[in-house]
């Protein structure tokens, strides 16, 4: 039996807008993923929960303008712990240039802006984890072959 993708979902900081993250969490569950919804948390708490839950993905929701400071902090904390295999996705309202900056310079795997179809989010997570698993398999195979 194939292991389900495990996703830890959280609101960044003190952001009070909960409806979007709740709907995305429910849709991810309906698509067959295990989802752990944390509610409002700060980066240290999010990373700790993701490690404890053996997560494949962290999903961050932000509407409060803290995306350029707290999002990259989550990525850095994962690196500091040696758990950068946990991929970070983010969704929320922000300038498109901020979304590109987060993806290109701050290690966020993908940023989903408003009106992104739910299936695009599901497919993005599944393809990222599938690629990561196939790369891990190739690495193990090369170690065995050498």
LUMVEX-869352 format. One record per atom (N, C-alpha, C): x, y, z; residue number from 1; residue in three letters. Coordinates in nm, 3 decimals, decimal comma. Example, Ala and Ser with C-alpha at 12.3 -4.5 7.8 and 13.67 -1.06 7.14 Angstrom:
// residues 2
PT        px        py        pz   resi   resn
PT     1,319    -0,569     0,780      1    ALA
PT     1,230    -0,450     0,780      1    ALA
PT     1,320    -0,330     0,780      1    ALA
PT     1,285    -0,225     0,708      2    SER
PT     1,367    -0,106     0,714      2    SER
PT     1,290     0,003     0,787      2    SER
END
This chain:
// residues 146
PT        px        py        pz   resi   resn
PT     0,084    -0,119     0,000      1    UNK
PT     0,000     0,000     0,000      1    UNK
PT     0,088     0,125     0,000      1    UNK
PT     0,056     0,217    -0,087      2    UNK
PT     0,133     0,339    -0,100      2    UNK
PT     0,102     0,435     0,015      2    UNK
PT     0,208     0,498     0,067      3    UNK
PT     0,192     0,594     0,176      3    UNK
PT     0,127     0,721     0,124      3    UNK
PT     0,031     0,773     0,201      4    UNK
PT    -0,033     0,899     0,164      4    UNK
PT     0,064     1,015     0,184      4    UNK
PT     0,049     1,117     0,102      5    UNK
PT     0,126     1,240     0,121      5    UNK
PT     0,075     1,306     0,248      5    UNK
PT     0,171     1,345     0,334      6    UNK
PT     0,135     1,408     0,462      6    UNK
PT     0,164     1,558     0,452      6    UNK
PT     0,060     1,636     0,480      7    UNK
PT     0,069     1,781     0,467      7    UNK
PT     0,036     1,846     0,601      7    UNK
PT     0,125     1,932     0,647      8    UNK
PT     0,098     2,015     0,764      8    UNK
PT     0,058     2,152     0,712      8    UNK
PT    -0,061     2,196     0,747      9    UNK
PT    -0,114     2,325     0,703      9    UNK
PT    -0,118     2,421     0,822      9    UNK
PT    -0,081     2,547     0,795     10    UNK
PT    -0,082     2,646     0,903     10    UNK
PT    -0,104     2,786     0,848     10    UNK
PT    -0,161     2,869     0,932     11    UNK
PT    -0,168     3,013     0,909     11    UNK
PT    -0,040     3,072     0,966     11    UNK
PT     0,022     3,162     0,892     12    UNK
PT     0,147     3,223     0,939     12    UNK
PT     0,119     3,332     1,041     12    UNK
PT     0,178     3,318     1,157     13    UNK
PT     0,170     3,423     1,257     13    UNK
PT     0,030     3,446     1,309     13    UNK
PT    -0,007     3,572     1,318     14    UNK
PT    -0,134     3,609     1,380     14    UNK
PT    -0,244     3,640     1,278     14    UNK
PT    -0,224     3,601     1,155     15    UNK
PT    -0,323     3,623     1,048     15    UNK
PT    -0,456     3,557     1,088     15    UNK
PT    -0,565     3,632     1,080     16    UNK
PT    -0,694     3,580     1,127     16    UNK
PT    -0,783     3,526     1,015     16    UNK
PT    -0,739     3,530     0,892     17    UNK
PT    -0,820     3,486     0,778     17    UNK
PT    -0,808     3,334     0,765     17    UNK
PT    -0,912     3,262     0,797     18    UNK
PT    -0,902     3,116     0,808     18    UNK
PT    -0,974     3,041     0,697     18    UNK
PT    -1,067     3,102     0,628     19    UNK
PT    -1,154     3,030     0,536     19    UNK
PT    -1,077     2,962     0,422     19    UNK
PT    -0,984     3,032     0,359     20    UNK
PT    -0,909     2,975     0,247     20    UNK
PT    -0,828     2,854     0,286     20    UNK
PT    -0,752     2,864     0,394     21    UNK
PT    -0,668     2,753     0,437     21    UNK
PT    -0,753     2,632     0,478     21    UNK
PT    -0,868     2,660     0,536     22    UNK
PT    -0,958     2,552     0,574     22    UNK
PT    -1,010     2,479     0,449     22    UNK
PT    -1,051     2,555     0,348     23    UNK
PT    -1,102     2,494     0,225     23    UNK
PT    -0,994     2,414     0,152     23    UNK
PT    -0,874     2,470     0,144     24    UNK
PT    -0,764     2,398     0,079     24    UNK
PT    -0,733     2,270     0,157     24    UNK
PT    -0,730     2,279     0,289     25    UNK
PT    -0,703     2,160     0,372     25    UNK
PT    -0,806     2,052     0,344     25    UNK
PT    -0,932     2,090     0,338     26    UNK
PT    -1,038     1,993     0,313     26    UNK
PT    -1,024     1,932     0,174     26    UNK
PT    -0,991     2,013     0,076     27    UNK
PT    -0,976     1,963    -0,061     27    UNK
PT    -0,858     1,866    -0,069     27    UNK
PT    -0,748     1,896     0,000     28    UNK
PT    -0,632     1,805     0,001     28    UNK
PT    -0,670     1,671     0,065     28    UNK
PT    -0,747     1,677     0,173     29    UNK
PT    -0,796     1,553     0,236     29    UNK
PT    -0,882     1,474     0,138     29    UNK
PT    -0,973     1,542     0,071     30    UNK
PT    -1,062     1,476    -0,024     30    UNK
PT    -0,986     1,415    -0,141     30    UNK
PT    -0,867     1,467    -0,169     31    UNK
PT    -0,786     1,412    -0,279     31    UNK
PT    -0,695     1,299    -0,232     31    UNK
PT    -0,709     1,259    -0,106     32    UNK
PT    -0,635     1,143    -0,057     32    UNK
PT    -0,511     1,171     0,025     32    UNK
PT    -0,487     1,295     0,060     33    UNK
PT    -0,371     1,329     0,141     33    UNK
PT    -0,408     1,330     0,289     33    UNK
PT    -0,309     1,300     0,374     34    UNK
PT    -0,325     1,319     0,519     34    UNK
PT    -0,294     1,465     0,549     34    UNK
PT    -0,386     1,534     0,613     35    UNK
PT    -0,368     1,676     0,641     35    UNK
PT    -0,377     1,700     0,791     35    UNK
PT    -0,278     1,768     0,843     36    UNK
PT    -0,276     1,809     0,982     36    UNK
PT    -0,287     1,961     0,982     36    UNK
PT    -0,398     2,014     1,029     37    UNK
PT    -0,421     2,158     1,030     37    UNK
PT    -0,384     2,213     1,168     37    UNK
PT    -0,289     2,304     1,170     38    UNK
PT    -0,238     2,357     1,296     38    UNK
PT    -0,307     2,484     1,342     38    UNK
PT    -0,372     2,555     1,251     39    UNK
PT    -0,425     2,686     1,286     39    UNK
PT    -0,313     2,789     1,279     39    UNK
PT    -0,323     2,893     1,361     40    UNK
PT    -0,222     3,000     1,361     40    UNK
PT    -0,098     2,956     1,438     40    UNK
PT     0,016     2,960     1,371     41    UNK
PT     0,142     2,922     1,434     41    UNK
PT     0,255     3,007     1,377     41    UNK
PT     0,364     3,012     1,452     42    UNK
PT     0,485     3,080     1,407     42    UNK
PT     0,582     2,977     1,349     42    UNK
PT     0,681     3,021     1,272     43    UNK
PT     0,768     2,928     1,199     43    UNK
PT     0,826     2,814     1,283     43    UNK
PT     0,874     2,843     1,401     44    UNK
PT     0,934     2,738     1,484     44    UNK
PT     0,832     2,628     1,517     44    UNK
PT     0,711     2,668     1,548     45    UNK
PT     0,606     2,572     1,580     45    UNK
PT     0,565     2,490     1,458     45    UNK
PT     0,562     2,554     1,343     46    UNK
PT     0,525     2,486     1,219     46    UNK
PT     0,629     2,381     1,183     46    UNK
PT     0,755     2,417     1,189     47    UNK
PT     0,862     2,323     1,155     47    UNK
PT     0,864     2,208     1,254     47    UNK
PT     0,850     2,236     1,381     48    UNK
PT     0,848     2,131     1,483     48    UNK
PT     0,735     2,032     1,456     48    UNK
PT     0,617     2,083     1,426     49    UNK
PT     0,504     1,995     1,397     49    UNK
PT     0,528     1,912     1,271     49    UNK
PT     0,585     1,973     1,169     50    UNK
PT     0,611     1,901     1,043     50    UNK
PT     0,709     1,786     1,065     50    UNK
PT     0,810     1,808     1,146     51    UNK
PT     0,907     1,702     1,176     51    UNK
PT     0,840     1,593     1,259     51    UNK
PT     0,766     1,631     1,363     52    UNK
PT     0,698     1,533     1,447     52    UNK
PT     0,596     1,450     1,370     52    UNK
PT     0,530     1,511     1,273     53    UNK
PT     0,426     1,444     1,195     53    UNK
PT     0,481     1,370     1,073     53    UNK
PT     0,614     1,375     1,053     54    UNK
PT     0,677     1,311     0,937     54    UNK
PT     0,613     1,362     0,808     54    UNK
PT     0,599     1,493     0,798     55    UNK
PT     0,532     1,556     0,684     55    UNK
PT     0,620     1,554     0,560     55    UNK
PT     0,554     1,549     0,446     56    UNK
PT     0,620     1,564     0,317     56    UNK
PT     0,617     1,710     0,273     56    UNK
PT     0,512     1,780     0,319     57    UNK
PT     0,483     1,915     0,272     57    UNK
PT     0,436     2,001     0,389     57    UNK
PT     0,476     2,128     0,384     58    UNK
PT     0,417     2,230     0,471     58    UNK
PT     0,341     2,324     0,380     58    UNK
PT     0,215     2,348     0,412     59    UNK
PT     0,135     2,445     0,340     59    UNK
PT     0,113     2,566     0,429     59    UNK
PT     0,154     2,683     0,381     60    UNK
PT     0,142     2,806     0,458     60    UNK
PT     0,039     2,897     0,394     60    UNK
PT    -0,045     2,956     0,475     61    UNK
PT    -0,144     3,051     0,427     61    UNK
PT    -0,115     3,187     0,489     61    UNK
PT    -0,118     3,289     0,404     62    UNK
PT    -0,092     3,423     0,454     62    UNK
PT    -0,176     3,526     0,381     62    UNK
PT    -0,238     3,608     0,458     63    UNK
PT    -0,309     3,724     0,404     63    UNK
PT    -0,270     3,849     0,482     63    UNK
PT    -0,177     3,835     0,573     64    UNK
PT    -0,144     3,944     0,664     64    UNK
PT    -0,019     4,022     0,631     64    UNK
PT     0,042     3,998     0,515     65    UNK
PT     0,159     4,075     0,476     65    UNK
PT     0,290     4,028     0,536     65    UNK
PT     0,291     3,913     0,600     66    UNK
PT     0,413     3,862     0,664     66    UNK
PT     0,486     3,757     0,580     66    UNK
PT     0,444     3,742     0,456     67    UNK
PT     0,495     3,633     0,372     67    UNK
PT     0,644     3,643     0,342     67    UNK
PT     0,699     3,763     0,329     68    UNK
PT     0,841     3,777     0,295     68    UNK
PT     0,934     3,757     0,414     68    UNK
PT     0,880     3,763     0,533     69    UNK
PT     0,965     3,740     0,651     69    UNK
PT     0,943     3,600     0,709     69    UNK
PT     0,817     3,560     0,729     70    UNK
PT     0,792     3,433     0,797     70    UNK
PT     0,802     3,312     0,704     70    UNK
PT     0,765     3,327     0,577     71    UNK
PT     0,777     3,215     0,484     71    UNK
PT     0,922     3,168     0,469     71    UNK
PT     1,015     3,259     0,435     72    UNK
PT     1,156     3,218     0,426     72    UNK
PT     1,213     3,166     0,557     72    UNK
PT     1,160     3,214     0,669     73    UNK
PT     1,208     3,163     0,798     73    UNK
PT     1,175     3,015     0,815     73    UNK
PT     1,057     2,973     0,768     74    UNK
PT     1,021     2,831     0,774     74    UNK
PT     1,122     2,749     0,693     74    UNK
PT     1,153     2,796     0,572     75    UNK
PT     1,249     2,725     0,486     75    UNK
PT     1,385     2,717     0,555     75    UNK
PT     1,431     2,827     0,613     76    UNK
PT     1,561     2,829     0,679     76    UNK
PT     1,564     2,735     0,801     76    UNK
PT     1,459     2,734     0,878     77    UNK
PT     1,454     2,644     0,993     77    UNK
PT     1,458     2,497     0,950     77    UNK
PT     1,393     2,465     0,839     78    UNK
PT     1,400     2,327     0,786     78    UNK
PT     1,544     2,294     0,747     78    UNK
PT     1,612     2,387     0,681     79    UNK
PT     1,753     2,364     0,642     79    UNK
PT     1,840     2,346     0,766     79    UNK
PT     1,818     2,430     0,866     80    UNK
PT     1,898     2,424     0,989     80    UNK
PT     1,885     2,288     1,058     80    UNK
PT     1,769     2,225     1,043     81    UNK
PT     1,744     2,094     1,106     81    UNK
PT     1,782     1,977     1,016     81    UNK
PT     1,822     2,008     0,892     82    UNK
PT     1,854     1,901     0,797     82    UNK
PT     1,730     1,833     0,743     82    UNK
PT     1,618     1,904     0,742     83    UNK
PT     1,491     1,847     0,697     83    UNK
PT     1,436     1,922     0,575     83    UNK
PT     1,528     1,970     0,492     84    UNK
PT     1,483     2,046     0,375     84    UNK
PT     1,413     1,960     0,270     84    UNK
PT     1,407     1,828     0,292     85    UNK
PT     1,327     1,742     0,203     85    UNK
PT     1,178     1,771     0,220     85    UNK
PT     1,139     1,835     0,330     86    UNK
PT     1,000     1,878     0,349     86    UNK
PT     0,981     2,003     0,264     86    UNK
PT     0,893     1,994     0,166     87    UNK
PT     0,872     2,104     0,073     87    UNK
PT     0,769     2,203     0,127     87    UNK
PT     0,793     2,331     0,102     88    UNK
PT     0,706     2,437     0,152     88    UNK
PT     0,630     2,500     0,036     88    UNK
PT     0,498     2,498     0,048     89    UNK
PT     0,409     2,565    -0,046     89    UNK
PT     0,341     2,678     0,029     89    UNK
PT     0,300     2,780    -0,044     90    UNK
PT     0,236     2,894     0,020     90    UNK
PT     0,119     2,942    -0,065     90    UNK
PT     0,017     2,991     0,001     91    UNK
PT    -0,096     3,050    -0,069     91    UNK
PT    -0,144     3,172     0,005     91    UNK
PT    -0,205     3,263    -0,071     92    UNK
PT    -0,258     3,381    -0,009     92    UNK
PT    -0,256     3,500    -0,101     92    UNK
PT    -0,285     3,614    -0,044     93    UNK
PT    -0,289     3,738    -0,120     93    UNK
PT    -0,155     3,808    -0,103     93    UNK
PT    -0,091     3,831    -0,217     94    UNK
PT     0,036     3,903    -0,219     94    UNK
PT     0,061     3,951    -0,360     94    UNK
PT     0,154     4,041    -0,375     95    UNK
PT     0,191     4,088    -0,508     95    UNK
PT     0,256     3,973    -0,586     95    UNK
PT     0,224     3,959    -0,714     96    UNK
PT     0,288     3,853    -0,794     96    UNK
PT     0,440     3,858    -0,790     96    UNK
PT     0,498     3,978    -0,780     97    UNK
PT     0,645     3,987    -0,773     97    UNK
PT     0,696     3,927    -0,642     97    UNK
PT     0,619     3,938    -0,535     98    UNK
PT     0,658     3,875    -0,409     98    UNK
PT     0,653     3,722    -0,421     98    UNK
PT     0,552     3,672    -0,492     99    UNK
PT     0,541     3,527    -0,512     99    UNK
PT     0,662     3,475    -0,587     99    UNK
PT     0,703     3,544    -0,692    100    UNK
PT     0,822     3,503    -0,768    100    UNK
PT     0,947     3,508    -0,682    100    UNK
PT     0,960     3,612    -0,603    101    UNK
PT     1,075     3,626    -0,514    101    UNK
PT     1,082     3,510    -0,414    101    UNK
PT     0,968     3,474    -0,358    102    UNK
PT     0,964     3,363    -0,263    102    UNK
PT     1,005     3,232    -0,329    102    UNK
PT     0,962     3,210    -0,452    103    UNK
PT     0,996     3,087    -0,524    103    UNK
PT     1,141     3,085    -0,570    103    UNK
PT     1,188     3,197    -0,623    104    UNK
PT     1,320     3,200    -0,686    104    UNK
PT     1,435     3,222    -0,589    104    UNK
PT     1,411     3,294    -0,481    105    UNK
PT     1,523     3,330    -0,391    105    UNK
PT     1,509     3,279    -0,248    105    UNK
PT     1,390     3,236    -0,210    106    UNK
PT     1,369     3,201    -0,069    106    UNK
PT     1,329     3,057    -0,046    106    UNK
PT     1,330     2,973    -0,149    107    UNK
PT     1,311     2,831    -0,130    107    UNK
PT     1,168     2,782    -0,115    107    UNK
PT     1,071     2,869    -0,138    108    UNK
PT     0,931     2,823    -0,137    108    UNK
PT     0,910     2,746    -0,266    108    UNK
PT     0,861     2,624    -0,256    109    UNK
PT     0,845     2,539    -0,374    109    UNK
PT     0,750     2,601    -0,476    109    UNK
PT     0,634     2,650    -0,429    110    UNK
PT     0,536     2,712    -0,518    110    UNK
PT     0,445     2,801    -0,435    110    UNK
PT     0,411     2,917    -0,492    111    UNK
PT     0,317     3,009    -0,429    111    UNK
PT     0,191     3,012    -0,516    111    UNK
PT     0,077     2,989    -0,452    112    UNK
PT    -0,052     2,991    -0,520    112    UNK
PT    -0,126     3,118    -0,481    112    UNK
PT    -0,159     3,198    -0,581    113    UNK
PT    -0,228     3,324    -0,558    113    UNK
PT    -0,380     3,301    -0,564    113    UNK
PT    -0,459     3,402    -0,527    114    UNK
PT    -0,605     3,386    -0,530    114    UNK
PT    -0,655     3,337    -0,666    114    UNK
PT    -0,763     3,264    -0,661    115    UNK
PT    -0,831     3,209    -0,779    115    UNK
PT    -0,754     3,094    -0,846    115    UNK
PT    -0,652     3,042    -0,782    116    UNK
PT    -0,587     2,921    -0,834    116    UNK
PT    -0,684     2,805    -0,817    116    UNK
PT    -0,712     2,731    -0,924    117    UNK
PT    -0,801     2,615    -0,909    117    UNK
PT    -0,743     2,513    -0,810    117    UNK
PT    -0,829     2,456    -0,729    118    UNK
PT    -0,786     2,359    -0,628    118    UNK
PT    -0,708     2,244    -0,692    118    UNK
PT    -0,749     2,198    -0,808    119    UNK
PT    -0,682     2,085    -0,871    119    UNK
PT    -0,537     2,120    -0,907    119    UNK
PT    -0,510     2,245    -0,938    120    UNK
PT    -0,373     2,288    -0,967    120    UNK
PT    -0,286     2,272    -0,842    120    UNK
PT    -0,341     2,306    -0,727    121    UNK
PT    -0,267     2,291    -0,601    121    UNK
PT    -0,240     2,142    -0,573    121    UNK
PT    -0,342     2,060    -0,586    122    UNK
PT    -0,328     1,916    -0,563    122    UNK
PT    -0,223     1,858    -0,658    122    UNK
PT    -0,235     1,891    -0,786    123    UNK
PT    -0,141     1,837    -0,884    123    UNK
PT     0,001     1,885    -0,859    123    UNK
PT     0,016     2,010    -0,817    124    UNK
PT     0,149     2,063    -0,787    124    UNK
PT     0,216     1,990    -0,672    124    UNK
PT     0,140     1,963    -0,567    125    UNK
PT     0,195     1,889    -0,453    125    UNK
PT     0,229     1,746    -0,494    125    UNK
PT     0,136     1,680    -0,562    126    UNK
PT     0,160     1,541    -0,602    126    UNK
PT     0,279     1,528    -0,695    126    UNK
PT     0,294     1,617    -0,791    127    UNK
PT     0,406     1,605    -0,884    127    UNK
PT     0,539     1,635    -0,816    127    UNK
PT     0,540     1,729    -0,723    128    UNK
PT     0,663     1,760    -0,649    128    UNK
PT     0,707     1,641    -0,564    128    UNK
PT     0,614     1,581    -0,494    129    UNK
PT     0,647     1,467    -0,409    129    UNK
PT     0,684     1,346    -0,493    129    UNK
PT     0,616     1,324    -0,604    130    UNK
PT     0,648     1,213    -0,693    130    UNK
PT     0,789     1,228    -0,749    130    UNK
PT     0,825     1,349    -0,792    131    UNK
PT     0,959     1,375    -0,843    131    UNK
PT     1,063     1,353    -0,735    131    UNK
PT     1,035     1,401    -0,615    132    UNK
PT     1,127     1,386    -0,503    132    UNK
PT     1,149     1,238    -0,471    132    UNK
PT     1,041     1,160    -0,472    133    UNK
PT     1,052     1,016    -0,444    133    UNK
PT     1,132     0,944    -0,552    133    UNK
PT     1,112     0,982    -0,678    134    UNK
PT     1,187     0,916    -0,785    134    UNK
PT     1,335     0,954    -0,778    134    UNK
PT     1,367     1,077    -0,740    135    UNK
PT     1,505     1,118    -0,723    135    UNK
PT     1,569     1,042    -0,606    135    UNK
PT     1,493     1,024    -0,498    136    UNK
PT     1,543     0,948    -0,384    136    UNK
PT     1,569     0,804    -0,421    136    UNK
PT     1,483     0,746    -0,504    137    UNK
PT     1,502     0,609    -0,550    137    UNK
PT     1,629     0,599    -0,634    137    UNK
PT     1,651     0,696    -0,724    138    UNK
PT     1,772     0,695    -0,807    138    UNK
PT     1,897     0,707    -0,720    138    UNK
PT     1,891     0,791    -0,616    139    UNK
PT     2,006     0,806    -0,526    139    UNK
PT     2,037     0,677    -0,454    139    UNK
PT     1,933     0,609    -0,404    140    UNK
PT     1,953     0,480    -0,336    140    UNK
PT     2,007     0,376    -0,431    140    UNK
PT     1,955     0,374    -0,553    141    UNK
PT     2,001     0,278    -0,653    141    UNK
PT     2,147     0,301    -0,688    141    UNK
PT     2,188     0,425    -0,704    142    UNK
PT     2,327     0,454    -0,737    142    UNK
PT     2,420     0,414    -0,622    142    UNK
PT     2,375     0,427    -0,499    143    UNK
PT     2,457     0,387    -0,385    143    UNK
PT     2,475     0,235    -0,384    143    UNK
PT     2,371     0,162    -0,417    144    UNK
PT     2,376     0,017    -0,421    144    UNK
PT     2,466    -0,032    -0,535    144    UNK
PT     2,460     0,038    -0,648    145    UNK
PT     2,535    -0,001    -0,768    145    UNK
PT     2,682     0,033    -0,758    145    UNK
PT     2,721     0,124    -0,670    146    UNK
PT     2,863     0,163    -0,663    146    UNK
PT     2,942     0,083    -0,562    146    UNK
END
